[in-house]
Structure formats: C-alpha cells, structure tokens
Amino acid sequence: MGGVFAVLGALLFWRHRTTAGTVAASLGGALLLLAAAAPALLAGPHRGWLAFARVLGRVNTAIFLSLTFFLVLAPLGLVLRLFGRDELRRRGPAPESMWTPYPERNRDPSHYEAIW
C-alpha cells in the first residue's frame, strides 16, 4: 500500500494536484518507512484492511451475482421459454434413462482434426 500511495502521490504531483499529492506521498512514505523499520507495527492496519476487503468482497459479489442473474440469466430463461426450448428435457413423460445416444459422426476419430 505504501508503494501504491507513493506512486499515486507522484501521479498527483505530475497532474499539478499538490495538496492531494502531498497527502498521498506522505502516507505512502510513512507506510514504506514503517514497513522497513518496524513491520510488526503494521499488523493491526493489515488486519483492518483485510476485514474491510472481506466485507467489500461480499458486497461486490452480491451485487455482481444479482446483476448477472437479473440482467442476463432471467431474460435468457424467459426468451428460451417463449421459443419453447427445454434444455433440461423436463417436459413430456419421464424417460427410462438420462442417457443420450452418442452421435454417429463423433465415432469417427477424424472429426477431432481441424479442417482449416
């Protein structure tokens, strides 16, 4: 984190944002010095950062999975249902077995070869 803040401070200085650059560079320098001189003192902030990252990861995962479901999977399911597709073969009488016959063209080993 110290290196990231130091680079961010340098980038802010380069963009003529001196106040923000000073804050970021100072924080980065302090973290780098502390890491070099007494790394054990950074155990507490490290645990706090990991706790924050865990919470942020759970929130982001919930948001991402919800958006994926409601914006991709649910509309896809509705469209497939409208066109009468039954990919899981749940309609009709129950089959004796779930086995599907192997296509005849796949029995020939030459179908694995690229034709281009």
C-alpha positions in Angstrom: 0.0 0.0 0.0 2.9 2.3 0.7 4.2 1.9 -2.8 0.7 2.5 -4.3 0.2 5.6 -2.3 3.7 6.9 -3.3 3.0 6.3 -6.9 -0.4 7.9 -6.6 1.3 10.9 -4.9 3.8 11.2 -7.7 1.0 11.0 -10.3 -1.0 13.7 -8.5 2.1 15.9 -8.3 2.6 15.4 -12.1 -1.0 16.4 -12.6 -0.4 19.6 -10.5 -2.6 18.4 -7.6 -0.1 19.4 -5.0 -2.3 19.1 -1.9 -3.6 15.7 -2.7 -0.2 14.6 -4.0 1.4 15.7 -0.7 -1.1 13.7 1.4 -0.8 10.6 -0.8 3.0 10.8 -0.9 3.3 11.4 2.8 1.1 8.5 3.6 3.0 6.3 1.2 6.3 7.4 2.6 5.2 6.8 6.1 3.9 3.3 5.3 7.1 2.4 3.4 9.3 3.7 6.3 7.2 1.8 8.9 7.4 -1.4 6.8 11.2 -1.1 6.6 11.8 -0.1 10.2 9.1 -2.0 12.2 6.9 -4.2 10.1 5.2 -5.7 13.2 3.5 -2.3 13.8 1.6 -2.8 10.6 -0.1 -6.0 11.7 -3.1 -4.1 13.1 -3.7 -2.0 10.0 -3.2 -5.1 7.9 -5.9 -7.0 9.8 -8.3 -4.0 9.5 -7.6 -3.7 5.8 -8.3 -7.4 5.3 -11.6 -7.1 7.3 -12.6 -4.2 5.0 -11.6 -6.2 1.9 -13.7 -9.2 3.1 -16.8 -7.0 3.6 -16.2 -5.2 0.3 -15.8 -8.5 -1.5 -19.1 -9.9 -0.1 -20.9 -6.7 -1.1 -19.4 -6.7 -4.6 -20.1 -10.4 -5.0 -23.8 -9.9 -4.1 -24.2 -7.0 -6.4 -22.4 -8.7 -9.3 -24.3 -12.0 -8.9 -27.6 -10.2 -8.6 -27.0 -8.1 -11.7 -25.9 -11.2 -13.6 -29.0 -13.1 -12.6 -31.5 -10.3 -13.3 -29.9 -8.8 -16.4 -28.6 -12.0 -18.1 -30.0 -15.3 -16.8 -33.6 -14.3 -16.1 -34.2 -12.7 -19.5 -32.4 -15.6 -21.3 -34.6 -18.1 -19.5 -37.7 -16.1 -20.5 -36.7 -15.9 -24.1 -35.9 -19.6 -24.2 -39.2 -20.4 -22.6 -41.1 -18.2 -25.1 -39.5 -20.1 -28.0 -40.4 -23.4 -26.4 -36.8 -24.6 -25.7 -36.5 -27.2 -23.0 -32.7 -27.7 -22.5 -33.2 -29.9 -19.4 -35.9 -32.0 -21.1 -38.3 -31.7 -18.2 -41.5 -31.7 -20.4 -43.2 -34.9 -21.5 -43.1 -38.3 -20.0 -40.2 -39.3 -17.7 -37.5 -41.2 -19.7 -36.3 -44.6 -18.6 -32.7 -43.3 -18.6 -31.0 -39.9 -18.9 -28.6 -41.4 -21.4 -28.5 -39.6 -24.8 -27.1 -41.6 -27.7 -23.6 -40.7 -28.9 -23.8 -39.0 -32.4 -22.6 -41.3 -35.2 -20.2 -38.6 -36.6 -18.4 -38.4 -33.3 -17.4 -42.1 -33.5 -15.0 -41.3 -36.3 -11.7 -40.1 -34.9 -11.2 -37.8 -37.9 -13.8 -35.4 -36.5 -11.3 -34.2 -34.0 -9.0 -32.9 -36.7 -9.1 -29.3 -37.8 -10.3 -28.8 -41.4 -8.9 -25.3 -42.0 
